[in-house]
Amino acid sequence: MMIFVIMASRFIRILQLSVIDDLKVLDQTLAAHLKQRKGNKRKEIIKAQRIFLELNTKVTQICRHLLVYSQFWKIFLTLIFVFYIFYQCYVVYIVSFVGITLTFVRIFYCICVLEIEMLLFLLIDQCARVVKNNKRIQTANQALYIKFSRLNKLSGGKIKFLLKV
């Protein structure tokens, strides 16, 4: 079951990384268009704004996925973490204090503990990366919003922006 949680968080991370890449590309193209002296900047800025709004729609969809997944997996993860921690403590107790004469049995129990620990660490790492990517999306979104706001001030308010952060 933990594999499914890891797969779901990996799916969300892939969606997040695609949005982060798109936001970086939009930022670079917007900066390139602003440096140009010739051409119709207003048209390019409006096109960039439209792309930015589409990316914000994707971010909203990712947030919906996160909400659904967090509601679905919340109870399971709470129970599974408690179960696996008790299980690890029990196996460590068996290895440490119960007189097992066979060394391969001790090795087997140690491998069981290590496997569970690796799965728990992998799960925690995947979930932490999802949170980290959310912060990266938020930072990139805010930076682009500030650029669009400055462009609006520089153009004398001629370009109307309907952006939400």
DRENDREN-137506 format. One record per residue: x, y, z of N, C-alpha, C, O in turn; residue number from 1; residue in three letters. Coordinates in steps of 0.001 Angstrom, whole numbers. Layout:
<atoms>
+---------+---------+---------+---------+---------+---------+---------+---------+---------+---------+---------+---------+-----+-----+
!     nxx !     nyy !     nzz !    caxx !    cayy !    cazz !     cxx !     cyy !     czz !     oxx !     oyy !     ozz !   i !  aa !
+---------+---------+---------+---------+---------+---------+---------+---------+---------+---------+---------+---------+-----+-----+
!       X !       Y !       Z !       X !       Y !       Z !       X !       Y !       Z !       X !       Y !       Z ! NUM ! ala !
...
+---------+---------+---------+---------+---------+---------+---------+---------+---------+---------+---------+---------+-----+-----+
</atoms>
This chain:
<atoms>
+---------+---------+---------+---------+---------+---------+---------+---------+---------+---------+---------+---------+-----+-----+
!     nxx !     nyy !     nzz !    caxx !    cayy !    cazz !     cxx !     cyy !     czz !     oxx !     oyy !     ozz !   i !  aa !
+---------+---------+---------+---------+---------+---------+---------+---------+---------+---------+---------+---------+-----+-----+
!     818 !   -1209 !       0 !       0 !       0 !       0 !     854 !    1262 !       0 !     473 !    2272 !    -591 !   1 ! met !
!    2007 !    1207 !     661 !    2851 !    2404 !     690 !    3385 !    2731 !    -697 !    3675 !    3888 !    -997 !   2 ! met !
!    3513 !    1723 !   -1532 !    3991 !    1949 !   -2888 !    2995 !    2827 !   -3649 !    3402 !    3666 !   -4452 !   3 ! ile !
!    1698 !    2642 !   -3406 !     696 !    3453 !   -4085 !     768 !    4919 !   -3644 !     568 !    5824 !   -4454 !   4 ! phe !
!    1052 !    5144 !   -2378 !    1215 !    6513 !   -1889 !    2442 !    7143 !   -2530 !    2409 !    8307 !   -2930 !   5 ! val !
!    3515 !    6384 !   -2628 !    4737 !    6889 !   -3257 !    4490 !    7192 !   -4730 !    4968 !    8202 !   -5247 !   6 ! ile !
!    3743 !    6317 !   -5408 !    3429 !    6553 !   -6814 !    2558 !    7794 !   -6990 !    2767 !    8571 !   -7921 !   7 ! met !
!    1588 !    7983 !   -6105 !     718 !    9163 !   -6189 !    1511 !   10445 !   -5955 !    1304 !   11437 !   -6654 !   8 ! ala !
!    2405 !   10432 !   -4990 !    3216 !   11628 !   -4746 !    4184 !   11869 !   -5899 !    4467 !   13019 !   -6234 !   9 ! ser !
!    4687 !   10821 !   -6502 !    5559 !   10975 !   -7673 !    4777 !   11577 !   -8839 !    5304 !   12425 !   -9559 !  10 ! arg !
!    3538 !   11155 !   -9033 !    2675 !   11714 !  -10082 !    2468 !   13212 !   -9872 !    2544 !   13993 !  -10820 !  11 ! phe !
!    2208 !   13607 !   -8639 !    2015 !   15028 !   -8341 !    3313 !   15786 !   -8561 !    3295 !   16905 !   -9072 !  12 ! ile !
!    4437 !   15195 !   -8183 !    5731 !   15856 !   -8409 !    6003 !   16073 !   -9886 !    6539 !   17115 !  -10264 !  13 ! arg !
!    5645 !   15111 !  -10732 !    5841 !   15271 !  -12175 !    4995 !   16426 !  -12690 !    5468 !   17230 !  -13493 !  14 ! ile !
!    3748 !   16516 !  -12236 !    2901 !   17640 !  -12632 !    3491 !   18965 !  -12163 !    3500 !   19947 !  -12906 !  15 ! leu !
!    3980 !   18987 !  -10937 !    4564 !   20212 !  -10392 !    5807 !   20632 !  -11170 !    5978 !   21811 !  -11480 !  16 ! gln !
!    6666 !   19679 !  -11481 !    7894 !   19999 !  -12211 !    7597 !   20531 !  -13606 !    8310 !   21402 !  -14103 !  17 ! leu !
!    6545 !   20010 !  -14243 !    6190 !   20537 !  -15569 !    5707 !   21980 !  -15461 !    6024 !   22803 !  -16320 !  18 ! ser !
!    4949 !   22295 !  -14419 !    4482 !   23667 !  -14226 !    5662 !   24587 !  -13894 !    5729 !   25711 !  -14392 !  19 ! val !
!    6587 !   24120 !  -13061 !    7764 !   24931 !  -12719 !    8583 !   25233 !  -13970 !    9037 !   26362 !  -14157 !  20 ! ile !
!    8775 !   24226 !  -14829 !    9519 !   24449 !  -16075 !    8798 !   25448 !  -16971 !    9430 !   26323 !  -17562 !  21 ! asp !
!    7481 !   25320 !  -17072 !    6707 !   26259 !  -17888 !    6777 !   27677 !  -17337 !    6841 !   28636 !  -18106 !  22 ! asp !
!    6766 !   27820 !  -16024 !    6879 !   29147 !  -15418 !    8252 !   29763 !  -15691 !    8351 !   30967 !  -15926 !  23 ! leu !
!    9304 !   28952 !  -15663 !   10648 !   29449 !  -15967 !   10745 !   29906 !  -17421 !   11315 !   30956 !  -17715 !  24 ! lys !
!   10187 !   29110 !  -18320 !   10207 !   29475 !  -19736 !    9421 !   30767 !  -19956 !    9864 !   31639 !  -20703 !  25 ! val !
!    8281 !   30894 !  -19324 !    7483 !   32115 !  -19447 !    8245 !   33317 !  -18913 !    8206 !   34393 !  -19510 !  26 ! leu !
!    8927 !   33145 !  -17809 !    9713 !   34237 !  -17235 !   10824 !   34662 !  -18194 !   11066 !   35855 !  -18378 !  27 ! asp !
!   11495 !   33693 !  -18802 !   12580 !   34008 !  -19738 !   12055 !   34681 !  -21007 !   12660 !   35634 !  -21499 !  28 ! gln !
!   10945 !   34196 !  -21531 !   10402 !   34820 !  -22739 !    9874 !   36219 !  -22447 !   10006 !   37117 !  -23278 !  29 ! thr !
!    9286 !   36408 !  -21288 !    8811 !   37739 !  -20913 !    9981 !   38705 !  -20776 !    9892 !   39850 !  -21219 !  30 ! leu !
!   11067 !   38260 !  -20174 !   12253 !   39112 !  -20043 !   12855 !   39420 !  -21412 !   13320 !   40536 !  -21645 !  31 ! ala !
!   12851 !   38440 !  -22319 !   13390 !   38667 !  -23660 !   12539 !   39669 !  -24428 !   13077 !   40513 !  -25144 !  32 ! ala !
!   11217 !   39588 !  -24289 !   10332 !   40526 !  -24983 !   10448 !   41935 !  -24415 !   10277 !   42916 !  -25139 !  33 ! his !
!   10732 !   42034 !  -23149 !   10870 !   43354 !  -22544 !   12156 !   44042 !  -22988 !   12206 !   45271 !  -23045 !  34 ! leu !
!   13196 !   43272 !  -23303 !   14465 !   43841 !  -23737 !   14414 !   44324 !  -25182 !   15214 !   45166 !  -25589 !  35 ! lys !
!   13476 !   43790 !  -25951 !   13374 !   44188 !  -27349 !   12910 !   45635 !  -27459 !   12020 !   46072 !  -26730 !  36 ! gln !
!   13512 !   46354 !  -28360 !   13122 !   47749 !  -28597 !   12009 !   47827 !  -29634 !   11128 !   48683 !  -29563 !  37 ! arg !
!   12070 !   46915 !  -30596 !   11102 !   46942 !  -31693 !   10001 !   45932 !  -31447 !   10113 !   45053 !  -30593 !  38 ! lys !
!    8948 !   46078 !  -32207 !    7872 !   45114 !  -32146 !    6745 !   45579 !  -31245 !    6816 !   46626 !  -30602 !  39 ! gly !
!    5726 !   44779 !  -31223 !    4539 !   45100 !  -30445 !    4638 !   44402 !  -29093 !    4290 !   43229 !  -28958 !  40 ! asn !
!    5110 !   45128 !  -28113 !    5292 !   44542 !  -26785 !    3953 !   44222 !  -26131 !    3817 !   43226 !  -25420 !  41 ! lys !
!    2992 !   45061 !  -26375 !    1688 !   44888 !  -25719 !    1067 !   43548 !  -26087 !     517 !   42847 !  -25237 !  42 ! arg !
!    1163 !   43204 !  -27365 !     612 !   41934 !  -27834 !    1326 !   40752 !  -27169 !     685 !   39784 !  -26758 !  43 ! lys !
!    2644 !   40838 !  -27068 !    3428 !   39768 !  -26447 !    3139 !   39657 !  -24952 !    3098 !   38559 !  -24398 !  44 ! glu !
!    2942 !   40792 !  -24314 !    2653 !   40781 !  -22879 !    1282 !   40161 !  -22619 !    1105 !   39400 !  -21667 !  45 ! ile !
!     319 !   40492 !  -23470 !   -1020 !   39898 !  -23308 !    -965 !   38395 !  -23549 !   -1629 !   37631 !  -22850 !  46 ! ile !
!    -173 !   37963 !  -24542 !       7 !   36521 !  -24792 !     653 !   35846 !  -23586 !     238 !   34758 !  -23186 !  47 ! lys !
!    1667 !   36489 !  -23005 !    2324 !   35937 !  -21818 !    1356 !   35879 !  -20641 !    1393 !   34944 !  -19841 !  48 ! ala !
!     492 !   36883 !  -20544 !    -505 !   36885 !  -19463 !   -1465 !   35717 !  -19626 !   -1829 !   35064 !  -18648 !  49 ! gln !
!   -1872 !   35454 !  -20856 !   -2785 !   34339 !  -21116 !   -2131 !   33006 !  -20728 !   -2769 !   32143 !  -20124 !  50 ! arg !
!    -855 !   32857 !  -21082 !    -123 !   31633 !  -20718 !     -16 !   31523 !  -19207 !    -156 !   30434 !  -18650 !  51 ! ile !
!     229 !   32641 !  -18544 !     332 !   32655 !  -17088 !    -982 !   32229 !  -16439 !    -981 !   31486 !  -15457 !  52 ! phe !
!   -2092 !   32693 !  -16981 !   -3394 !   32289 !  -16445 !   -3653 !   30801 !  -16666 !   -4231 !   30139 !  -15804 !  53 ! leu !
!   -3229 !   30272 !  -17814 !   -3368 !   28832 !  -18060 !   -2525 !   28025 !  -17079 !   -2962 !   26985 !  -16585 !  54 ! glu !
!   -1315 !   28508 !  -16798 !    -465 !   27819 !  -15830 !   -1078 !   27872 !  -14433 !    -987 !   26907 !  -13675 !  55 ! leu !
!   -1698 !   28988 !  -14099 !   -2368 !   29068 !  -12799 !   -3547 !   28105 !  -12715 !   -3859 !   27596 !  -11639 !  56 ! asn !
!   -4205 !   27854 !  -13850 !   -5270 !   26854 !  -13880 !   -4700 !   25464 !  -13614 !   -5302 !   24667 !  -12894 !  57 ! thr !
!   -3530 !   25175 !  -14201 !   -2873 !   23885 !  -13928 !   -2485 !   23770 !  -12452 !   -2618 !   22705 !  -11849 !  58 ! lys !
!   -2006 !   24871 !  -11879 !   -1635 !   24861 !  -10459 !   -2865 !   24586 !   -9606 !   -2788 !   23849 !   -8623 !  59 ! val !
!   -3986 !   25168 !   -9974 !   -5230 !   24923 !   -9237 !   -5630 !   23456 !   -9328 !   -6088 !   22879 !   -8342 !  60 ! thr !
!   -5463 !   22848 !  -10495 !   -5771 !   21420 !  -10642 !   -4845 !   20562 !   -9788 !   -5283 !   19580 !   -9190 !  61 ! gln !
!   -3571 !   20930 !   -9730 !   -2634 !   20196 !   -8881 !   -3043 !   20315 !   -7416 !   -2968 !   19344 !   -6663 !  62 ! ile !
!   -3471 !   21496 !   -7021 !   -3925 !   21684 !   -5633 !   -5153 !   20827 !   -5330 !   -5298 !   20306 !   -4224 !  63 ! cys !
!   -6031 !   20687 !   -6317 !   -7197 !   19801 !   -6124 !   -6745 !   18350 !   -5947 !   -7257 !   17633 !   -5087 !  64 ! arg !
!   -5775 !   17925 !   -6773 !   -5224 !   16572 !   -6615 !   -4646 !   16389 !   -5215 !   -4889 !   15378 !   -4557 !  65 ! his !
!   -3885 !   17373 !   -4775 !   -3288 !   17289 !   -3441 !   -4344 !   17180 !   -2359 !   -4195 !   16397 !   -1421 !  66 ! leu !
!   -5397 !   17948 !   -2479 !   -6466 !   17911 !   -1482 !   -7140 !   16542 !   -1444 !   -7384 !   15990 !    -371 !  67 ! leu !
!   -7436 !   16007 !   -2612 !   -8093 !   14691 !   -2670 !   -7177 !   13604 !   -2120 !   -7603 !   12769 !   -1322 !  68 ! val !
!   -5911 !   13620 !   -2551 !   -4972 !   12608 !   -2069 !   -4754 !   12722 !    -561 !   -4695 !   11711 !     138 !  69 ! tyr !
!   -4636 !   13938 !     -68 !   -4389 !   14087 !    1369 !   -5591 !   13624 !    2184 !   -5419 !   13037 !    3253 !  70 ! ser !
!   -6789 !   13874 !    1706 !   -7968 !   13383 !    2431 !   -8066 !   11866 !    2365 !   -8449 !   11219 !    3340 !  71 ! gln !
!   -7718 !   11300 !    1210 !   -7822 !    9857 !    1046 !   -6771 !    9110 !    1855 !   -7087 !    8116 !    2510 !  72 ! phe !
!   -5519 !    9576 !    1819 !   -4417 !    8846 !    2435 !   -4173 !    9220 !    3891 !   -3351 !    8579 !    4545 !  73 ! trp !
!   -4850 !   10224 !    4421 !   -4572 !   10708 !    5776 !   -4735 !    9606 !    6825 !   -3826 !    9391 !    7627 !  74 ! lys !
!   -5832 !    8928 !    6839 !   -6095 !    7893 !    7854 !   -5155 !    6707 !    7647 !   -4607 !    6161 !    8605 !  75 ! ile !
!   -4976 !    6320 !    6392 !   -4103 !    5186 !    6104 !   -2672 !    5463 !    6568 !   -2049 !    4621 !    7215 !  76 ! phe !
!   -2162 !    6633 !    6239 !    -780 !    6939 !    6618 !    -619 !    7034 !    8133 !     405 !    6624 !    8678 !  77 ! leu !
!   -1615 !    7568 !    8800 !   -1547 !    7636 !   10260 !   -1455 !    6235 !   10852 !    -632 !    5979 !   11731 !  78 ! thr !
!   -2288 !    5345 !   10374 !   -2278 !    3974 !   10893 !   -1009 !    3221 !   10498 !    -433 !    2490 !   11303 !  79 ! leu !
!    -586 !    3408 !    9256 !     560 !    2639 !    8777 !    1852 !    3076 !    9464 !    2710 !    2243 !    9753 !  80 ! ile !
!    1997 !    4387 !    9729 !    3196 !    4843 !   10431 !    3251 !    4255 !   11841 !    4299 !    3780 !   12277 !  81 ! phe !
!    2146 !    4286 !   12537 !    2115 !    3737 !   13903 !    2385 !    2235 !   13871 !    3160 !    1728 !   14681 !  82 ! val !
!    1752 !    1524 !   12943 !    1953 !      78 !   12849 !    3405 !    -265 !   12558 !    3987 !   -1125 !   13219 !  83 ! phe !
!    3990 !     401 !   11576 !    5359 !      70 !   11199 !    6365 !     462 !   12276 !    7388 !    -207 !   12425 !  84 ! tyr !
!    6109 !    1502 !   13010 !    7015 !    1860 !   14109 !    6942 !     813 !   15215 !    7971 !     403 !   15754 !  85 ! ile !
!    5716 !     374 !   15559 !    5597 !    -702 !   16551 !    6237 !   -1991 !   16037 !    6893 !   -2703 !   16797 !  86 ! phe !
!    6051 !   -2289 !   14771 !    6630 !   -3485 !   14183 !    8158 !   -3430 !   14241 !    8801 !   -4420 !   14591 !  87 ! tyr !
!    8732 !   -2297 !   13904 !   10183 !   -2156 !   13976 !   10692 !   -2330 !   15405 !   11698 !   -3000 !   15638 !  88 ! gln !
!    9988 !   -1722 !   16358 !   10404 !   -1863 !   17763 !   10360 !   -3330 !   18194 !   11249 !   -3808 !   18899 !  89 ! cys !
!    9321 !   -4032 !   17764 !    9182 !   -5439 !   18136 !   10303 !   -6275 !   17518 !   10877 !   -7129 !   18194 !  90 ! tyr !
!   10615 !   -6046 !   16267 !   11665 !   -6820 !   15607 !   13028 !   -6495 !   16212 !   13853 !   -7389 !   16396 !  91 ! val !
!   13267 !   -5229 !   16521 !   14530 !   -4866 !   17174 !   14619 !   -5537 !   18551 !   15696 !   -5974 !   18955 !  92 ! val !
!   13498 !   -5620 !   19268 !   13470 !   -6314 !   20565 !   13819 !   -7786 !   20377 !   14599 !   -8345 !   21147 !  93 ! tyr !
!   13244 !   -8411 !   19358 !   13521 !   -9828 !   19113 !   15007 !  -10036 !   18810 !   15633 !  -10952 !   19344 !  94 ! ile !
!   15556 !   -9194 !   17966 !   16955 !   -9341 !   17576 !   17878 !   -9085 !   18766 !   18897 !   -9759 !   18920 !  95 ! val !
!   17523 !   -8119 !   19599 !   18419 !   -7714 !   20681 !   18334 !   -8598 !   21920 !   19361 !   -8972 !   22486 !  96 ! ser !
!   17128 !   -8933 !   22339 !   16976 !   -9548 !   23654 !   16562 !  -11009 !   23653 !   16815 !  -11710 !   24632 !  97 ! phe !
!   15948 !  -11482 !   22610 !   15547 !  -12882 !   22573 !   16752 !  -13702 !   22120 !   17446 !  -13338 !   21171 !  98 ! val !
!   16980 !  -14780 !   22793 !   18168 !  -15599 !   22503 !   18007 !  -16403 !   21238 !   17607 !  -17566 !   21282 !  99 ! gly !
!   18314 !  -15797 !   20118 !   18274 !  -16498 !   18834 !   19693 !  -16978 !   18537 !   20632 !  -16188 !   18438 ! 100 ! ile !
!   19817 !  -18278 !   18401 !   21151 !  -18828 !   18177 !   21553 !  -18800 !   16708 !   22741 !  -18802 !   16386 ! 101 ! thr !
!   20578 !  -18775 !   15830 !   20883 !  -18805 !   14408 !   21148 !  -17384 !   13900 !   20311 !  -16492 !   14033 ! 102 ! leu !
!   22299 !  -17208 !   13334 !   22657 !  -15851 !   12875 !   21884 !  -15445 !   11628 !   21630 !  -14256 !   11435 ! 103 ! thr !
!   21500 !  -16397 !   10770 !   20754 !  -16010 !    9571 !   19348 !  -15516 !    9927 !   18773 !  -14714 !    9190 ! 104 ! phe !
!   18794 !  -15985 !   11044 !   17488 !  -15477 !   11492 !   17635 !  -14030 !   11960 !   16789 !  -13188 !   11660 ! 105 ! val !
!   18711 !  -13745 !   12695 !   18981 !  -12357 !   13103 !   19176 !  -11462 !   11879 !   18666 !  -10342 !   11828 ! 106 ! arg !
!   19901 !  -11958 !   10920 !   20136 !  -11185 !    9703 !   18816 !  -10936 !    8968 !   18577 !   -9842 !    8455 ! 107 ! ile !
!   17971 !  -11955 !    8923 !   16662 !  -11800 !    8279 !   15839 !  -10719 !    8974 !   15235 !   -9881 !    8304 ! 108 ! phe !
!   15806 !  -10723 !   10296 !   15065 !   -9690 !   11039 !   15666 !   -8308 !   10813 !   14928 !   -7332 !   10675 ! 109 ! tyr !
!   16963 !   -8212 !   10774 !   17612 !   -6916 !   10507 !   17270 !   -6424 !    9109 !   17042 !   -5230 !    8914 ! 110 ! cys !
!   17233 !   -7315 !    8147 !   16864 !   -6926 !    6778 !   15423 !   -6448 !    6738 !   15110 !   -5497 !    6022 ! 111 ! ile !
!   14531 !   -7098 !    7502 !   13137 !   -6654 !    7567 !   13043 !   -5229 !    8112 !   12302 !   -4404 !    7577 ! 112 ! cys !
!   13785 !   -4947 !    9160 !   13775 !   -3601 !    9751 !   14307 !   -2581 !    8752 !   13731 !   -1504 !    8594 ! 113 ! val !
!   15402 !   -2916 !    8080 !   15984 !   -1995 !    7108 !   15054 !   -1737 !    5922 !   14975 !    -615 !    5421 ! 114 ! leu !
!   14360 !   -2764 !    5483 !   13430 !   -2596 !    4374 !   12294 !   -1647 !    4750 !   11928 !    -771 !    3967 ! 115 ! glu !
!   11751 !   -1817 !    5919 !   10666 !    -943 !    6370 !   11166 !     487 !    6545 !   10485 !    1443 !    6173 ! 116 ! ile !
!   12352 !     624 !    7110 !   12914 !    1971 !    7275 !   13142 !    2642 !    5929 !   12865 !    3832 !    5773 ! 117 ! glu !
!   13641 !    1892 !    4959 !   13861 !    2485 !    3631 !   12547 !    2923 !    2999 !   12477 !    3991 !    2392 ! 118 ! met !
!   11514 !    2111 !    3134 !   10213 !    2497 !    2589 !    9659 !    3743 !    3281 !    9121 !    4637 !    2627 ! 119 ! leu !
!    9794 !    3796 !    4598 !    9311 !    4976 !    5323 !   10100 !    6222 !    4933 !    9516 !    7287 !    4731 ! 120 ! leu !
!   11411 !    6097 !    4826 !   12219 !    7244 !    4412 !   11875 !    7680 !    2991 !   11809 !    8876 !    2710 ! 121 ! phe !
!   11655 !    6724 !    2100 !   11275 !    7056 !     729 !    9932 !    7779 !     699 !    9766 !    8759 !     -27 ! 122 ! leu !
!    8993 !    7303 !    1474 !    7672 !    7945 !    1534 !    7781 !    9367 !    2072 !    7189 !   10291 !    1513 ! 123 ! leu !
!    8521 !    9542 !    3135 !    8689 !   10875 !    3717 !    9413 !   11794 !    2736 !    9064 !   12968 !    2611 ! 124 ! ile !
!   10417 !   11264 !    2040 !   11155 !   12061 !    1065 !   10253 !   12509 !     -79 !   10305 !   13671 !    -483 ! 125 ! asp !
!    9433 !   11613 !    -604 !    8535 !   11973 !   -1704 !    7543 !   13055 !   -1275 !    7292 !   14002 !   -2020 ! 126 ! gln !
!    6990 !   12912 !     -92 !    6032 !   13910 !     400 !    6720 !   15250 !     653 !    6132 !   16302 !     402 ! 127 ! cys !
!    7942 !   15225 !    1139 !    8678 !   16470 !    1370 !    9013 !   17161 !      45 !    9011 !   18390 !     -32 ! 128 ! ala !
!    9296 !   16388 !    -980 !    9578 !   16994 !   -2283 !    8339 !   17640 !   -2878 !    8444 !   18652 !   -3571 ! 129 ! arg !
!    7168 !   17073 !   -2621 !    5922 !   17694 !   -3079 !    5754 !   19061 !   -2415 !    5397 !   20037 !   -3074 ! 130 ! val !
!    6011 !   19125 !   -1121 !    5899 !   20399 !    -397 !    6933 !   21395 !    -928 !    6626 !   22574 !   -1103 ! 131 ! val !
!    8148 !   20927 !   -1182 !    9204 !   21805 !   -1699 !    8819 !   22367 !   -3066 !    9034 !   23548 !   -3336 ! 132 ! lys !
!    8252 !   21528 !   -3920 !    7835 !   22005 !   -5238 !    6683 !   22995 !   -5139 !    6590 !   23921 !   -5945 ! 133 ! asn !
!    5804 !   22808 !   -4157 !    4732 !   23795 !   -3949 !    5319 !   25161 !   -3626 !    4834 !   26181 !   -4117 ! 134 ! asn !
!    6353 !   25183 !   -2808 !    6995 !   26459 !   -2471 !    7687 !   27062 !   -3685 !    7668 !   28280 !   -3865 ! 135 ! lys !
!    8296 !   26227 !   -4518 !    8938 !   26733 !   -5738 !    7909 !   27316 !   -6695 !    8153 !   28355 !   -7308 ! 136 ! arg !
!    6763 !   26660 !   -6830 !    5701 !   27181 !   -7690 !    5198 !   28513 !   -7152 !    4982 !   29456 !   -7913 ! 137 ! ile !
!    5014 !   28586 !   -5854 !    4536 !   29824 !   -5248 !    5522 !   30963 !   -5486 !    5105 !   32073 !   -5816 ! 138 ! gln !
!    6805 !   30716 !   -5327 !    7829 !   31745 !   -5532 !    7858 !   32210 !   -6986 !    7906 !   33411 !   -7250 ! 139 ! thr !
!    7830 !   31266 !   -7932 !    7846 !   31622 !   -9355 !    6582 !   32379 !   -9738 !    6631 !   33329 !  -10520 ! 140 ! ala !
!    5458 !   31957 !   -9188 !    4181 !   32627 !   -9460 !    4211 !   34067 !   -8962 !    3784 !   34981 !   -9667 ! 141 ! asn !
!    4708 !   34266 !   -7763 !    4763 !   35608 !   -7194 !    5712 !   36498 !   -7990 !    5419 !   37674 !   -8206 ! 142 ! gln !
!    6840 !   35955 !   -8427 !    7799 !   36751 !   -9204 !    7178 !   37207 !  -10527 !    7332 !   38361 !  -10925 ! 143 ! ala !
!    6480 !   36299 !  -11202 !    5834 !   36680 !  -12456 !    4713 !   37684 !  -12218 !    4525 !   38606 !  -13012 ! 144 ! leu !
!    3981 !   37514 !  -11148 !    2909 !   38466 !  -10835 !    3484 !   39862 !  -10608 !    2908 !   40852 !  -11059 ! 145 ! tyr !
!    4602 !   39944 !   -9919 !    5246 !   41240 !   -9676 !    5714 !   41854 !  -10995 !    5584 !   43061 !  -11196 ! 146 ! ile !
!    6260 !   41029 !  -11896 !    6682 !   41549 !  -13201 !    5497 !   42095 !  -13982 !    5579 !   43169 !  -14578 ! 147 ! lys !
!    4395 !   41354 !  -13978 !    3210 !   41831 !  -14688 !    2683 !   43121 !  -14058 !    2239 !   44021 !  -14771 ! 148 ! phe !
!    2730 !   43216 !  -12747 !    2279 !   44438 !  -12072 !    3160 !   45617 !  -12439 !    2653 !   46715 !  -12665 ! 149 ! ser !
!    4457 !   45416 !  -12503 !    5381 !   46492 !  -12896 !    5155 !   46908 !  -14343 !    5207 !   48093 !  -14671 ! 150 ! arg !
!    4906 !   45932 !  -15202 !    4619 !   46263 !  -16597 !    3363 !   47116 !  -16705 !    3293 !   48035 !  -17521 ! 151 ! leu !
!    2391 !   46810 !  -15890 !    1158 !   47590 !  -15904 !    1434 !   49021 !  -15461 !     880 !   49960 !  -16032 ! 152 ! asn !
!    2284 !   49201 !  -14449 !    2621 !   50550 !  -13977 !    3443 !   51302 !  -15021 !    3250 !   52500 !  -15227 ! 153 ! lys !
!    4379 !   50575 !  -15691 !    5217 !   51223 !  -16695 !    4414 !   51654 !  -17922 !    4734 !   52658 !  -18559 ! 154 ! leu !
!    3384 !   50901 !  -18245 !    2588 !   51242 !  -19421 !    1524 !   52281 !  -19096 !     709 !   52622 !  -19954 ! 155 ! ser !
!    1521 !   52781 !  -17883 !     537 !   53795 !  -17504 !    -840 !   53213 !  -17255 !   -1839 !   53926 !  -17352 ! 156 ! gly !
!    -908 !   51940 !  -16937 !   -2192 !   51301 !  -16637 !   -2973 !   50923 !  -17876 !   -4161 !   50613 !  -17784 ! 157 ! gly !
!   -2318 !   50942 !  -19059 !   -3013 !   50622 !  -20311 !   -3296 !   49132 !  -20454 !   -4229 !   48725 !  -21147 ! 158 ! lys !
!   -2481 !   48333 !  -19791 !   -2659 !   46884 !  -19860 !   -3358 !   46435 !  -18593 !   -2850 !   46630 !  -17489 ! 159 ! ile !
!   -4518 !   45838 !  -18754 !   -5288 !   45386 !  -17594 !   -4937 !   43933 !  -17309 !   -4938 !   43082 !  -18199 ! 160 ! lys !
!   -4638 !   43677 !  -16048 !   -4300 !   42313 !  -15647 !   -5345 !   41800 !  -14667 !   -5719 !   42489 !  -13718 ! 161 ! phe !
!   -5797 !   40614 !  -14905 !   -6730 !   39953 !  -14012 !   -6045 !   38720 !  -13431 !   -6480 !   37587 !  -13638 ! 162 ! leu !
!   -4980 !   38968 !  -12710 !   -4168 !   37861 !  -12198 !   -4448 !   37664 !  -10723 !   -4686 !   38614 !   -9977 ! 163 ! leu !
!   -4414 !   36405 !  -10325 !   -4565 !   36061 !   -8906 !   -3350 !   35261 !   -8484 !   -2835 !   34442 !   -9245 ! 164 ! lys !
!   -2901 !   35504 !   -7270 !   -1765 !   34748 !   -6753 !   -2273 !   33786 !   -5722 !   -1490 !   33034 !   -5142 ! 165 ! val !
+---------+---------+---------+---------+---------+---------+---------+---------+---------+---------+---------+---------+-----+-----+
</atoms>
